[in-house]
Amino acid sequence: MSESKSKVRVVVLAGFILCLAAFHFGYGSHDSLVDFGFRSLNFVLFLAVLWYAAGGRARAFLRGRGESIAGELEALASAKELASRHLKEVEAKIINLDKERQAILASYKAQGEALKSEIIVKAEKSARQIVAQAKVSAQNEADKAMRRLRAEMAEQILAETEKLLRERLKAPEHERLINKSLSKVVLN
């Protein structure tokens, strides 16, 4: 046995013998200091018996509880480390998401600019075609108007000429011109 257990046994045995001797010799007086001493000795003996009987189990329980707490602390530390790594990964992903967002925005902006340039080129081409068509249409309208104007002018000139000829030409001269025209037609 260990040395501390043998000392506890000796103390318990000595206290027990003292209690028996005091009881045998009638020291159960009503003096409060003596009574307090015996009560204290009785309490110490009770604690010694309790320590002797349950001390090993209490130490084992406390040691086991300490080990389980240490294990829990280690598990919590590893969980904290894992969570810290996971947090760093999430932060890196967030940074990457921001970079991806900026890249996507730049891509969309470039596509928008290309589309804008393409629309402008098409619009300019359409404008040139419209202008060319308008010129052709305007030229056609001008030609049409000129033909109409010439036809009207010819009709007016013809009408004025006919009017002048009627005023100047009398019947005999009119007949002479008709005969002259007929002779030219017949000869040819």
C-alpha positions as CSV (number, residue, x, y, z in Angstrom):
1,M,0.0,0.0,0.0
2,S,1.0,3.5,-0.4
3,E,2.4,5.5,2.4
4,S,-0.5,8.1,2.5
5,K,-3.1,5.3,2.9
6,S,-1.3,3.7,5.8
7,K,-1.1,7.2,7.5
8,V,-4.8,7.6,7.0
9,R,-5.4,4.2,8.6
10,V,-3.3,5.1,11.6
11,V,-5.0,8.4,12.1
12,V,-8.5,6.9,11.8
13,L,-7.6,4.0,14.2
14,A,-6.1,6.5,16.7
15,G,-9.2,8.7,16.5
16,F,-11.5,5.7,17.0
17,I,-9.5,4.5,20.0
18,L,-9.7,8.0,21.5
19,C,-13.4,8.2,21.0
20,L,-13.9,4.8,22.7
21,A,-11.7,5.8,25.6
22,A,-13.6,9.1,26.0
23,F,-16.9,7.4,25.9
24,H,-15.7,4.7,28.4
25,F,-14.4,7.2,30.9
26,G,-17.5,9.4,30.7
27,Y,-16.0,12.4,29.0
28,G,-19.4,13.0,27.4
29,S,-19.7,16.1,29.6
30,H,-21.7,19.1,28.9
31,D,-18.8,21.4,28.6
32,S,-19.2,23.1,25.2
33,L,-15.5,23.3,24.3
34,V,-14.9,19.6,25.0
35,D,-18.2,18.7,23.2
36,F,-17.0,20.8,20.2
37,G,-13.6,19.0,20.2
38,F,-15.3,15.6,20.2
39,R,-17.7,16.7,17.5
40,S,-14.8,18.0,15.4
41,L,-12.8,14.8,16.0
42,N,-15.9,12.8,14.9
43,F,-16.2,15.0,11.7
44,V,-12.5,14.5,10.9
45,L,-12.8,10.8,11.4
46,F,-15.9,10.8,9.1
47,L,-14.0,12.6,6.5
48,A,-11.0,10.3,6.8
49,V,-13.3,7.2,6.5
50,L,-15.0,8.8,3.5
51,W,-11.7,9.7,1.9
52,Y,-10.4,6.2,2.5
53,A,-13.5,4.6,1.1
54,A,-14.3,6.9,-1.8
55,G,-11.2,8.9,-2.3
56,G,-9.9,6.7,-5.2
57,R,-13.2,6.8,-6.9
58,A,-13.5,10.6,-6.5
59,R,-9.9,11.1,-7.8
60,A,-10.7,8.8,-10.8
61,F,-14.0,10.7,-11.4
62,L,-12.3,14.1,-11.2
63,R,-9.4,12.8,-13.4
64,G,-11.9,11.4,-15.9
65,R,-13.9,14.6,-15.9
66,G,-10.7,16.6,-16.4
67,E,-9.7,14.4,-19.3
68,S,-13.2,14.6,-20.9
69,I,-13.0,18.4,-20.5
70,A,-9.6,18.4,-22.0
71,G,-10.9,16.3,-24.9
72,E,-13.8,18.6,-25.4
73,L,-11.4,21.6,-25.4
74,E,-9.2,19.9,-28.0
75,A,-12.3,19.0,-30.1
76,L,-13.5,22.6,-29.8
77,A,-10.0,23.9,-30.8
78,S,-10.0,21.7,-33.9
79,A,-13.6,22.8,-34.7
80,K,-12.5,26.4,-34.3
81,E,-9.5,25.8,-36.6
82,L,-11.8,24.0,-39.1
83,A,-14.3,26.9,-38.9
84,S,-11.4,29.4,-39.4
85,R,-10.2,27.6,-42.5
86,H,-13.8,27.4,-43.8
87,L,-14.2,31.2,-43.1
88,K,-10.9,31.9,-45.1
89,E,-12.2,29.8,-48.0
90,V,-15.6,31.6,-48.0
91,E,-13.8,35.0,-47.9
92,A,-11.6,33.9,-50.8
93,K,-14.7,32.8,-52.7
94,I,-16.3,36.2,-51.9
95,I,-13.2,37.9,-53.3
96,N,-13.3,35.7,-56.3
97,L,-17.0,36.5,-56.8
98,D,-16.2,40.1,-56.7
99,K,-13.5,39.6,-59.4
100,E,-15.9,37.5,-61.4
101,R,-18.6,40.2,-61.1
102,Q,-16.2,42.8,-62.4
103,A,-15.1,40.5,-65.2
104,I,-18.7,39.9,-66.2
105,L,-19.5,43.6,-66.0
106,A,-16.5,44.4,-68.2
107,S,-17.6,41.7,-70.7
108,Y,-21.1,43.0,-70.8
109,K,-19.8,46.5,-71.2
110,A,-17.6,45.4,-74.1
111,Q,-20.5,43.5,-75.7
112,G,-22.7,46.6,-75.3
113,E,-20.1,48.8,-76.9
114,A,-19.7,46.4,-79.8
115,L,-23.5,46.2,-80.2
116,K,-23.7,50.0,-80.1
117,S,-21.0,50.3,-82.8
118,E,-22.8,47.7,-85.0
119,I,-26.1,49.5,-84.6
120,I,-24.5,52.8,-85.5
121,V,-22.8,51.3,-88.6
122,K,-26.2,49.8,-89.7
123,A,-28.0,53.1,-89.0
124,E,-25.4,55.0,-91.1
125,K,-25.7,52.5,-93.9
126,S,-29.5,52.7,-93.8
127,A,-29.3,56.5,-93.7
128,R,-27.1,56.5,-96.8
129,Q,-29.5,54.2,-98.5
130,I,-32.4,56.4,-97.6
131,V,-30.6,59.5,-98.8
132,A,-29.8,57.7,-102.1
133,Q,-33.4,56.6,-102.5
134,A,-34.5,60.1,-101.6
135,K,-32.2,61.6,-104.3
136,V,-33.5,59.1,-106.9
137,S,-37.0,59.8,-105.9
138,A,-36.4,63.5,-106.0
139,Q,-34.8,63.2,-109.4
140,N,-37.7,61.1,-110.7
141,E,-40.2,63.7,-109.3
142,A,-38.2,66.5,-110.8
143,D,-38.1,64.7,-114.2
144,K,-41.8,64.0,-114.0
145,A,-42.5,67.6,-113.1
146,M,-40.3,68.8,-116.0
147,R,-42.2,66.5,-118.4
148,R,-45.5,67.7,-117.1
149,L,-44.3,71.3,-117.3
150,R,-43.0,70.8,-120.9
151,A,-46.3,69.2,-121.9
152,E,-48.3,72.1,-120.4
153,M,-46.0,74.6,-122.0
154,A,-46.3,72.8,-125.3
155,E,-50.1,72.8,-125.1
156,Q,-50.1,76.5,-124.2
157,I,-47.7,77.3,-127.0
158,L,-49.7,75.2,-129.4
159,A,-52.9,76.9,-128.2
160,E,-51.4,80.4,-128.5
161,T,-49.9,79.6,-131.9
162,E,-53.2,78.3,-133.0
163,K,-54.9,81.4,-131.7
164,L,-52.4,83.6,-133.5
165,L,-52.7,81.7,-136.6
166,R,-56.5,82.0,-136.6
167,E,-56.2,85.6,-136.1
168,R,-53.7,86.2,-138.9
169,L,-54.7,83.5,-141.3
170,K,-57.8,84.2,-143.3
171,A,-59.7,81.6,-145.3
172,P,-57.9,82.1,-148.7
173,E,-54.5,82.0,-147.1
174,H,-55.5,79.0,-145.0
175,E,-56.5,77.1,-148.1
176,R,-53.2,78.0,-149.8
177,L,-51.2,76.5,-146.8
178,I,-53.3,73.4,-146.8
179,N,-52.7,72.9,-150.5
180,K,-49.0,73.4,-150.1
181,S,-48.9,70.9,-147.3
182,L,-50.8,68.4,-149.3
183,S,-48.6,68.8,-152.3
184,K,-45.5,68.1,-150.1
185,V,-47.1,65.0,-148.7
186,V,-48.1,63.7,-152.1
187,L,-44.7,64.3,-153.7
188,N,-42.9,62.6,-150.9
